[in-house]
Amino acid sequence: MSEPVTHHSKPVPAPVPGLPADRAAGLAARAARLDAADPLAKLRDRFVLESAPAAGDTAAARTGTGTGTETNTNTNTNTGTGTGTGPGTGRTAVAPVYLDGNSLGALPAHVPDVLAEVVGHQWGRLRIRSWEESGWWSAPERIGDRIAPLVGAAPGQVVVGDSTSVNVFKAVVAAVRIAQQGPSGAGPAGPGGIGAESFPGGSVPLRDEILVDAATFPTDGYIAESAARMTGCRIRAVPPGGMAAAFGPRTAAALANHVDYRTGRLHDLPGVTAAAHAAGAVVVWDLCHSAGALPVGLDEHGVDLAVGCTYKYLNGGPGSPAFLYVRRDLQPRFDSPLPGWNSHADPFGMAPSYTAADGAARGRVGTPDILSLLALEAALDVWDGVSVEDVRAESLALTDFFLECVAAYVPEGRVESVTPAAHAERGSQIALRCPDAGEVMRELVARGVVGDFRRPDVLRFGFTPLYVGFADTERAARVLADVLAEHERRAPAAEPGASAGPAGD
């Protein structure tokens, strides 16, 4: 069964096999009412959301054939030849449902014009003068201050630059060094020493352990192992739900995920942070799947160090630079394993010895990647006037509605949600376990519902309220049911694995 052909901007839902038509119509009508009352709905116009192939033209979408006129739901008309336009029928295209913002956010509509000005004028005409005249040199801290309120941080504590992986490495090594120095920064000499003044009876435990989330994104684990070798520590992997209880007198640092990249489970940032501090340890939080999706409260909860990417819920673009948060009182003790001329107190003095800059600039290394930085800065404009708390409320409503629609449309037992139902334990994605997940996701993408797949059997659907609505959510569940029904009607083919895009977190 394919999506219904329609001449309306909002297609009438097709019946789902085994579901009464009035039930499907009722959920679709409810979605329309929720969208009409949604205060965030107007934000969708701030993004480029390309049209999917016209309804029913999945063959053209797969082969790249077809010509004609396409009219999308934003009333823009395009003519010509291209992939997925379908035959020249003049039928109204159905806007895609983009549920992969937890992997790569959508493009804010004004960013291309900003980048054109940066390339044509700042680089093309001003050239080297732009480091001062266009503010290139100060961009890492300036953009960090734009991100800070989205993660609950005061200005002067976030710097933007380098990849997530590089920032994780800097943060974990620095965390161990801080813990090994002790609270005063003057612990006993040698690896693992910590000031005795923080322990009853003057005992001086050895800090030689790094805790990692056993279910972490693999790169975080690889980097933690490298940091452990550099600092004379050992790695201890613990279940994320048990990290708060795992801290001990030998724990120097922990690397924890705020939201699990596979399941969407939200972990207890305040509780883990408090437990670490009670044990004298330092925690690095990976915020890749929470920054821009939900309130984080870095300052409120006394977080030590945090790292996050900007190309997911912050919509900074593919490979946009990551951010590093260093709590203000820890900045003088932040000892980066990658000191560079950009983080030197006198970067143009070219001194042979290193003296770290003050403040968040200590997290810098080399020359900033200006084009990506300024694309990110422009992308952050979509947050003007938007509250993270409102985004979180909408995210929970969307994911609740998606689970309700899946339960209504999909036969019981066909998929299993591995995302917690409790709001306090849920990020902004829903992960469904499905035996033939790779093939199912390929079919969903072909029909204009874009999520992604993580081996061996997980379908991931990310909900970004800035451009995803309730009608999108209902349609995604309905198309999923349609695809699953077709799979049931034919013999399953062997499926070694697939993904809607490059493997990432």
Summary of the structure (lengths in Angstrom):
residues: 505
radius of gyration: 24.7
end to end distance: 31.8
largest distance: 82.9
contacts: 1746
relative contact order: 0.15
helix: 39%
strand: 15%
